[in-house]
Amino acid sequence: MKILVLGGTREARELCPRLAGAGHDVTASLAGATRAPAAYRVPTRVGGFGGPAGLADWLDSHRIDCLVDATHPFAKQMPHHAAAAAYGAGIARLRLIRPGWTPRPHWRQFETLDAACAELTPADRVLATTGHGELDPLFRHTDPRFWLRTIEDPGDLPLHVTSIRGRPPFTPAEEQALMQAHGITHLLTKNSGGDGAKLDAADRLGVTVLMIRRPAPPPGPHAATTDAALAWVEALAAHGRQKNQPG
Ligand code: NAP
């Protein structure tokens, strides 16, 4: 099968070589948000497609049989573009999305970063692990002090925001040391799921967790793990082989 995997996550990086190893012809696609992305070990294209119509054209012209959308749980547009384009191109699509963290009773949960930031006061010292893509809410709320941890250089920051560069994973001990070093009182983060070292460190130190809820994904099949995604592709391939057998 010819498969396009929309990447930007650890799950996509794991899935691509596994699909290729199973004999599929796999292309990975990246938005281009990270300057030095980790290798996907399959042919990789970089940059947007020009909306759902552009993606549908690409799927068609490259004769793609199925699409695995393994973009980040907080990717706003691409999951919807992928759903519309796969429908337009008449191919199957799977959303590979890791499970979110189960809310802990003491978390304060918000729909948006702006709503979470509005709760902060001048005494608050906030570790923000919300990425470099959505900085305006942090810039607008000038009362608290923020320590913004990003993989990429976030560029020029206002005085109340300090940059910390780092590429996960981090151990709970590293997270705890970071929070203690800066006297952190609040952890501002998105419910991305995966390893919860920072949440455990926050709990241990009594740091308040401000959690941003996930956006709703488009309807359709989804898998929580690379194993489940691989099984979905294999079932689709088997179904295709059955259909093509002479009757
Ligand atoms: P987004 O709002 O869903 O995407 C914005 C635009 O970027 C899309 O409309 C599309 O452009 C292009 N794009 C996104 N993912 C792409 C991919 N895999 N291949 C080619 N083009 C892609 O997503 P975002 O929040 O800006 O995130 C951008 C990328 O970073 C995503 O791939 C996501 O998985 C990853 N990421 C996001 C977060 C986060 O918190 N949002 C965190 C970690 C990683 P066109 O419409 O022109 O096709």
Residues whose N, C-alpha, C, O or C-beta is under 5 A from the ligand:
A	BS01	NAP	L6 G7 G8 S29 L30 A31 A33 G47 G48 F49 G50 G51 T71 H72 F74 A75 K76 Q77 M78 P79 T130 G131
